[in-house]
Amino acid sequence: MPALKQPRISVRVVVILSQYRVTGKIHLHPGQRLSDYVNSVKNFIPMTDTRVYQLDGKTEINRIGLLEVNIQHVLLIYPLEGEEVPSESDDLENLKSVYVDTFKKKTW
């Protein structure tokens, strides 16, 4: 029986929630853009090797091997290059950001 598992590429990202900052890996198909992946997610974004910080990014709250982040709570997501958790004093121009429309999936 052939393997059903498709190859994935790990991308280190930062996810900003209302009260937390999460760093970890998102696994994309080869050639898939992060923005396309995020916009295709229906409910949860699975992340591996995650670290959960307070929003200021200085206090680590937890490390979790697998974390599923509810897309409804994501304010911002961007690929991480360089520092583990960028702060306001870091040069953020080198980081690519992806706008996530938090209202697109709401079903009131």
Buried (B, 14 or more C-beta within 10 A) or exposed (E): EEEEEEEEEEBBBBBBBEEBBBBBBBBBEEEBEBBEBBBEBEEEBBBEBBBBBEEEBEEBEEEBEEBEBEBEEBEBBBBBEEEEBBEEEEEEEEBEBBEBEEEEEEEE
